[in-house]
Amino acid sequence: MKTNNPHLLSLVVSALALSILPTSSILAQETGGRVLEEIVVTAAYREQGLQDVPVSISAVSGQTLAESALQKAEDIQFLVPNFTLTETGISTNAFIRGIGSGINQAFEQSVGTYIDGVHYGRGQQWRSPFLDLERIEVLRGPQSILFGKNSVAGAVNITTAKPTDEFEGSVLASLETEMNETIIEGVVSGPLGNSMRGRIAARIREVDGHMWNATLGVDEPNREDWTVRGTLEFDISDNLLATFKAEVGEFDVLGRHIEIINELPRADPHPIFGGLLYNEILRGCDGSSLSFLCTWDAGPGTSNVVKDELRSSNGDFSNNESSTFVLTFDWAIGDYDFKSITAISEFEYDENCDCDFTGAVVFDAALQESYDQFSQ
C-alpha cells in the first residue's frame, strides 16, 4: 500500500499493532483489573446473585440508603423505576407499573410489603421509618407464588441487618436547623458467646415541618418517631440456625404536607355557585351575599391557592404504634434449605384528616384501626 498521508499511515500501523495484542491484555487495560461486586438478594427466600433471579428486580443496599439519607419507603421511589408511593389525606398508595389497590382501607395492598419474610398488609405501615437495613428489593410483576396471593402488582422485600461475628458499632447524630430536625441513631452488634450473636439498633427523630398552617399558626407536618430493634442468632448445630427478632416503635405526625393549588371554577351553570372557585364559596361565609348559605368560618389563608408551602387546616394528626416478634429457623439439609418463619405483629393507629384542607369546618375524616396478625 502506498500513501503520501502520514496521518493515515500512523492509523494503519496502530490498527495492526492492536490486532496482534492478546485480547486479555486489552480487557485488563480497559477494566483496570477491577471486578464488579456481585449483588446478593433473597427474592426467592434464599441468597442468590441478582443476575440469577428470573424476576424483574431492583435492589438498594443499606449503605446506599444511608448515603442517600433515605428515611422511609416513600423515599425509595427516587431510586427505583416503575415504583411509586404516595401518602394522601386518608391512605398510603403503593403502585408498581401503575398497579395498586387505591385508597380503600379495607383492601390488602396489591404491592406486598415483607420485612424479614413477614407480611405487612396495611397501607398505613408504609409510613414507618427505616432502621438499620441490609437492603431493599423491589420485585416488579405478580409475586403470588412465593409471597402470597395479594402481591399481584409486585412486592417490596426488606431485609434488616443481621448480627455480626465481630464486634462493631456506630452512632449517628444529625441536626438540621431550618426545620429543627433532630435524628439520633445507634447500632451495636457482635458475638455473645461461641454460638450466639446479637444486634441492637435504635432511632429517634423529631422535626417541625416545612409548611406553615395559617389557621393554627404552626409548622407542619410535625413528626416524632422512635424505633428499637433487638436481634439474636443461635447456632443450634452446624446446619441449623435460629434467629429471634423483637421490634417496637411509634411514629406520630401532627399536620399534613397538603395544600390546595390551581383551583378551577365550577363549570356548571349553578344559579348561586356557578363560575365560582371553591375558596370564593367558602369566603362567602365571611359576610358576603352568600353568607346565608354558610354555617362555618373559612378562616385565614383560604384564598391562597398557589404553591408556596402555606396551607389552612383545623388540625390533622396520625398516631401509630407497632410491635413485631419473629422466630426464624434456617436448616440446611444436604442440597436443600428449609426455612420456618413464625411471627406475631400488632399495629394500631388513630388519625384525623381535615379533608377539605381549609380553615372551614366542612369535612373531617376520622380513622382508627387495631390490627393483630399471626403468621407462619
N, C-alpha and C positions, 0 to 999 in steps of 0.2 A: 504494500500500500504506500502511495506517495502523497504527501501533503505539504503545503507551504505554510499551514496554520499551526504555530507552536502550541496554542491552547488546546486545539483538537487533539494534537499528538499526545499531550500530557494526560488528557482524559482517557484516551485509549490505553495508555500504559498503566494508569491507575486501575482501570477496569480489569485488565489482565492480571495485575498483581492481586486484587481482591479475589478473583475467581480461583486462584490456586491456594489461597489460605484455607486452613481447616475450618469447617463450619463451626465447630465447638469453640474455637478461639474467638470468632466473630461474635457469637452469642455471649461469651463471657465478657467481652468488652462492652457490649450493649447493655447487659444487665448488671455489670459490675460485680458479678458473683453473688448477687442477692437472691434469696428465695422467698417467695410470698408465703406468709404465715397462714396456715390452714385455719378456717373459721369453723369451730365446733358448735353444733346445735343439737337440741333434744326434741325436735318436732315430732319424731316418731317414738318418743319415750325412751330413747337410748341415744348415747352420744354418737354422732356421725359428722363427717365433714359436710359443709354446706353444699358442695357440688354433688354429693352422693344422695341427697334427699330429692325425690321426684315430686317436689312441690314448689310453687312459686312463693319464695320466702325472702324476707328482708330481715337481717339480724343487726341489732345495735348493741355493742358491748357496754358493760358498766363503765369502763373507762371513758368511752365516747359520751355517755350520759353525763358523767361528772365534768368533763372538759367543756361540754356544751351548756352546762348549767340547766339541764332539763330536769324539772321538778315533779311533773305529773304526766299522766297519759296523754293529756291534750297537747303536750309539747312535742311528742314524737312524730306527729303528722308532718312536721317540718323536715324530717329526715327520711320518712318512709313514703314512697309513692303509692297512690291509689288508696290511701287510708286517711279518713277524716274523723275528727271527734269534736263535737260542739256542745257546750254547756248552755242550755236555754233557761228560760224562767222556771219551767216546771219539769225538765227532764235533761238527760245527757244522751246524745245521739251519736252512735258509732257506725261508720259506714266503710265498707271495703268494696272497691269497684262500683260504688253507687248503691250498694245493697245494705239495708239495715232495717231495724224494727220500728223506727219512728218514735213518737213521744208517748205512746200508750204505756202507762206504768204497769199494766197487767201482763205485758208481753215479755217473755225472755228475750235477751239480746241475740240478734242474728249473728253478731260478731262476738263470739265467745271469749271470755277472759279466763285464763288459767294461770295461777301462781303456784309453782312447785307441784303442778298436777292437780290442783284443787280448783273447781269451777266457781267463779264469782259471777252469779247470774243477774244481779241487779244493776241497772244502768247507773244508779247513784254511786256505786262503788268505784266507778271510773275516776271519781274526784279525789280519791285517796292519794296522798303524795308518795313519791318514790323514796325508798330507803335501802341502801347497800345492796344493789342489784348486780348480778353477774352478767346478765344480758336480757334483751327483749327480742322476741322473734314474732314477726307479723306474717301469718300464713294467709295467702290470698286464695279464694275459692272454697267450695264446700269441704269441711273437715269432719264430717259426721262419723266416719269410721273410727278414728282414734280419739276424737274429742267430744263426741256426743251429738245427738240428732239436731240440737238447736243451732249449731255452728254452721249454718248454711251459707253465710257470706264469707266466713273465714274465722280465724282465731288469732288471739294475741297470747303468746306463751311466754310468761315471765319466770325467770329463774333467779332466786335470791342467792347471794354469796354464801358459800359453804365454809365451815371451819377449816383451818389450815394445819399442816403438820408442824409448822414452825410458828413461834410467837410473832405477832405483828399487831400494830395498832395505828390509828390515825384520829386526828381531831380537826374539824373544820369549823371556823367561826367567820361569819360574814355579816357586815353592817353596811346597808345602803341608806344614805341619808335623805334622798329626795322623797322616798315613800316610807321612810322609817322602818325598813325591813331588817329583821334580825334572824339569822339562822345559826344554830349550833348543832353539829352532828359529830358523833364519835363512834368508833368501831374498835373492838378488842377481840383478837382471835388467837388460838394456839392450842397445844396439847394439854390435856388434863390427866395424863397417865399414859401407860403403854398402849392402851386400846381405846382411848377416849379423847375426843377433841371438842372444843366449844367455841362459840362465837356469839357475841352480844353487840347489838347495834341500837343506837338511839338517836332521835332527831326531834328538834323543837324549832318552830318557826312562827314569827309574828310579823305582820305587815299591815300598814294603814290603808293602802289602796291608791289608785291613780286617778279616780274620778271624784268630782265634787257633787254632793247631793244638796241642791239649793233649797229643798224643803226642810231638811233636818239640819243642814249646816255642818255636815261631817264628810270625811273622806271615805270612799267606798271602792271596792269591797274590802272590808277589814277581815283579815284571815288569821286564825290561830290554829295550829295543828301540832300534835306530838305523836310519836310512834316509838315503841320499844319492841325489839325482837330478840329472842334467845334461841340458839340452835345447838343441839348436842348430837354428836355422831359416836356410835359404838361399833367396834369391830367384834361382833359376836363370834365369828370364826373367820378363816381365811377367805371364804367366799360369801359371807353373809354380813351385810352392813345395815344397821338400824339408825334412823335419823328421827329425832323429835324436835319439833319447832313450835314455839309459842309466840304469838304476836298480839299486842293490844294497842289501840290508838284512838284518837279523836281528831276530827277536822271540822272546824266551825267557821262559818262565814257570815258576816253582817254586811248586807247590801249586795248589789249586783253590779255587773260591768255592762249594763244595757242602757242605751239612750235612744230616744226617738229622733230619726233624721229623715230628710227627704219626704215629707208628708205630701200627699196628693189630695186635692179637693174631692168632695163627694160628687160622683159623676151623675147620679140620677136626679131628675127634676123634683126633688122633695120640696114641698111648699115652704118649709122652715129651714131645713138643714142643707138643701141643695146648693152645691158650689162652695160650701164651707169646708175649711180644714178642721181636723179633729181638735186642735188646740183652740181654734176660734169658737167652736161649740162649747168647750169647757170654760173659756174665758167669758162666755155669755152668762155664766153662773155668777159672775162678779159684779153684776149690776146693769148689764145691757138689756136690750129688749127681749132677749131670750131667757132672762133670769127666772121668769115664772115657770119654766120647764125644769129647773135645776134645784137640787137639794144638797149639792156638795160644794165644797170650796176648792177651786183648782189649785190654789197655792202659787208661790213664786216659781218662775222658771218654766211654766207650762208652754209659753210661746217660743221657747228656744228649741228649734228643730234642726240645728246644724251640728255637725260632728266636731265637738270641742271638749269632750270629756266632762260635760256638765249635764246632770240629769235631775229629774224630780221624782220623788218617791216618798211614801209614808213609812217605809221601813220594810226590809226583806231580811230574812235570816235562814240559815241552814245549819242545824246541829247534828253531827254524825258520830256514832260510836261503833267500833268494830273489835272483834276478837276472833282469833283463829288458832286452833291446836291441831297439829298434823303429826301422825306417826307413819313413817315410810320404811319399808324393808326392801332392800336390793339383794337378790340372791342369784349368784352365778352358778348355773348347773350345766357343766360341760360347755357346749357352744351356745347355750341359751341363757337368757336373762329373765328372771321372774321379779316383777315389781308389785308391791302392795302399798296403796296409799289410803289411809283412813283419816278422815278429818271431821272436826266439829267446828262450825263457824257461826257467828252471830253478828248481825248487822241491824242497827236501829237508827232511824233519823226522824227529825221533826223540823219542818220548814214552812215558811210562809212566803208567797210571791205576791207582791203588789203588781199584778199583771196588767194593769192599764199603764204602768210605767210613767205615771204623772203624780202630781200632788193632790189630785182629786181622789175622793173615795168612791171608786167605781167598781173595781173588780179585784178582789183578793182571792187567792187560791192557797188553801192550807193542805199540806200533805204530810202524812205520817205513815211509817211502816216499821214493824218489828219482824225481822226475818231470821229464822233459825234453820240451819242446814246440817245434816249428817250425810257423809258420802263415803263410799268405799269402792 
